[in-house]
């Protein structure tokens, strides 16, 4: 199949990922404890994928495919979840704009590097100027969009006495691991053959970590009034976001990490701009001004260069 035919599916995954992020924000607000909210968000994902695997248990991996599986492949979900951990831990200290800008820029550049040098089993295409120019345009676009994003609250200059800029290297690493996690998930699918089994194995460790942290830090807990405010669609946030992970399982090795993550991020941010502009899914309304619209245009131009060249 022509890789370009997969682009619409990847764009839809990016749109759903943005919706999932906004839905998760509403869920966290209602459940108060971020670890409880994350557990509630991720548990339905494992249930859905495990159910689909039980319904469609074939094909199954062979000893040969399992023997060729890299040791790090089952950690793709954990690698991608580092950005979620980072958001939970750091976004109130550095602000939403810098956090999203750093993670997404690191994601884009790491994806291009993996495509260029053939890291983690990808087919190396060598250094190509136009895709890297596209990555630069996307990074600039992310900057213009992120700098006009309203912060999630709190004084980002306080950070409990810690200079927020000291956290930037950890946030950059989270963005790199987010891109790497997509590739590792693709390799996991190659080894386990069955995509439903691969998705289940990828998400199980993430759920285990979130539930474990919640058990260690069970407070604060939501009140009855908080729980009554949970809408039926809020716990489905993880499932909408999981479409992007499943897309990575299936498509990354066909379109390349740069094109996949670039399309995903572009659709994600453009949808986020629309959600903020119109105040959909309970988001605080933030009108899209010239900086945001200009950043969106740069991202579209960047992904064209990455995808075409």
N, C-alpha and C positions, 0 to 999 in steps of 0.2 A: 504493500500500500504506500502511495505517495505520502511522505511525512507531512506535507502541507495540509492534507485532508484531516489530520488530527488536530490542527490548530484550533478549530471551533470548540472541540471538546475541552481542550486545555483552558481556553478563555472562559468557558462556562464554569470549570473547576475554580478558576481564580475569582469569578463573581461569587460563587458559593462560599469560598474561603473568606471573602470580605464580609458576607452576611453572617457567617459563623462567628467571626471575631466580634461583630457588633452584638450578636445574640449572647455570646459568652460574657460580654461586658454587662449586659442586663442581668444575666443569671448570677454573676458574681455580686452585683448590687443587691439582689434579693436574698442570696444565701449567706452574705456577709463574709464567711470564711472562704478565702480564695482556694484553699486546698480541697475543701468540700465541693466548691463549685466546679473545680477541675475534675474531680472524681465523678461527679454527676454527669459532666459533659462527656467524659471519655468512656464510661461504662457502657452506654448504649452502642458505641462503636464496636467494641469487642463482641457484644451480644449479636449485633447484626452480622458482622463478618463470620463469627463462629457458626451462626445459624445457616448462613449461605454455604459455608464449607460442609456442614452436615448434610445439606440438601444436595450439594454438588461436590461430592468428595473426590471425584476424579477430574483430571489426572493426579496421581500422587508422585512424589519424588522417588527416585531410585537411589540406591547406595552410591552409584557413580556421581549423580548430580549433587548429593549431599557431601560427598568427599571433595568435590571441587568448590564448595561454598567457602568464601573467605570467613575467617573467624568474626570479623566485624559486621558482617551483613545483617545479623539479627538485631543489631544495635541502631539500625536506621531510624526507628521510631524515637528512641531515646535521644539520638543526636538532634533530630528535628525538634524535640520537646525542650531542648535547652533554651531555645528562644522564648518558649512559653514560661519556663522558670525565670528567665531574665526579665520578662515583662512583669511577672508577679513581684519580683524582688526589687527591680531597679527603676521601673517607669515613674514611680512617684518621686524618685530622687533626681533623675536627669530630665524628666519631661517626656511627653509622648513624641514630640517632634524629633529631638535628637535620637531617641531610642529607635524609632522606626527608620529614620534616615540612615543610621549607622548599620542596623541589621540588614536592611534591604540592599544597601550599597555593597556591603561585604558579601551578601548572597550573590549578587549579580557578578561581581568580579571573581569570586571563587568558582562560579559556574563556568565562566569563560576560561579560567585557568585549567579546569578539569577537561574541558573540550580541547583546548590547545595542546596540552601535554599528555592527554590520554591517561589521566589518573583514575585509579579505582576501576580498571578494566574498560573504561570508555575508549572508543577509537580516537586516537589523537589526530587532530587536523592540522597541527602546527600553528604558528602565529599568523593571524590574518588581521590586517589593519582595520578593515571596516567593522567587523564585529566588536573589536575593542573600542573603536570610536563610538559605536552604538552603546556599548556599556558605559562609556563616559557620559554620553547624552542622557542615559537613563539615570545615572548617579546624580547628575545635575538636576534632572527632573524630580527625583526623589527629594533632593534637598529643598527645592522650592515648594513642594507639596508639604513636606514634613515641617518646615519652619513656620508654616501658617496653621498647623494643627493645634487645636486647643489642648493644653496640658490636662492630665487626668486629675489633677488636684494636688495640693500640697506645695510647699516651697521647694522648688527643685534645686535651690542653691544651698539648702540646709543639709539634707542627706545625713541627718543624725551626726553632724560634726565632720562628715567626710566630704572632701571636695568631689563633686559629681564627675568631674573630668577624669578622675582616677578610675572610674568604672568603665570608661569608654573602651579600653582594650578587651574587657570581658564581654561587652556587648558586641564588639566586632567578631570575636570568636564565636559567639552565639549565632551570628549571621552566617559565618562560614560553615558551621556545623549544620545549619538549616539546609544549605545547599548540598552539603556532603550527604546528609540523611536521605535526600531524594535518590541519590545515586546508589547508596547502600541498600535502600529498599528495592531498587530495580534489580540489584544482584541477588537479593534474598528471593525475589520472585523467580529469577532464573534458576536458583538452586532448588527451591521447593515446588516449582512447576505450577502448582495450583495457586492462582492469585488470591483466592479467598483465604487459604491457609497462610499464605505469606502475610497478608494484611493482619490476620489474627495474631500471628507471631510477632509482628512489628509493634502492635499496639499493647499487647499484654504487659511488657515491662513498664511501659509508660503509666498504665493504670495502677500497677503494683506500687510504683514510686509515689504517685499522687495519694493513693489510699494510705500508704505507710506514713507519709508526712502528715496527713490529716490525723491519723491515730496518735502520732507523737505530739501534734499541736492542734488539739480539737477545739480550741477556743480562738476567737469568739464564735458562738453559734447563732443561727438565725432565730428570731422570735416567731411565734405563731402568725403574727401580722406580716412579717417578712415572707414567710412561706406562702401565705395566702395570696401574695402579690406575684407569685411565679406563674407566668403564662404558659400555656401548653407547648408553645414552640421553643421556649428557652432551653429545655434540656436537649433539644435536637441540634444545638449549635455544633457540638462535636461531630455529628454525622455529616452536616453540610461541609465542615472543614475537612473531613476525612476523604471527601471526593478528590481533593487535590493530592492527598497521599496515594490514593488508589490510582489516580492518573499517572503519578510518578512511577508506580510499580509497572504500569503497562507501557508507557510511552517514552520515558527518558532515553532508553537505548535506541529509540527510533528517530527522535528529533534532536537529541543532544541536550546536555544539561543547560547550556546557555540559552537556547531557544525555549526550552520548557520553562525554566525558572523566570526568564524574561517575560514570556507571555503571561505566566501565572501572576507575577508581581504587577505587570501593567494592568491586567484585568482587575486585580485586587485593589490597587490604589485608585483606579478610575471609578470603581464601584464605591470605594470608601468616600471619595470626593462627592459622589452623587448622594450617598447616604447622609453625609454631613450637610450638604447643601439643602436637601429637602427635609432633613430631620426624620428620616424613616427609621423603623425598628427601634423607636425610643431614643435615638441618638440626639445629642444636643445640636441644634442647628448652627452650622458655621457656613456662611455664604462663600461660594467659590469666587474669589477675586482674581485679578490678573495674574498674580504669582502662581496660584494653584492651577489655573487654566494653562498658563505657559509651561509649568512643570509637566502637566499632563501631555501637552503637545510634544515636549522633548522626549518623554517616555515612549510615545508612539513612534516617533522618528527613530529612537534608539532600537526598539524591538524590530523595526523594519530592517535596519542594517544588520542586526544579529541573525534574523531569520533568513534573509535573502542571500547574504554573503557568507 
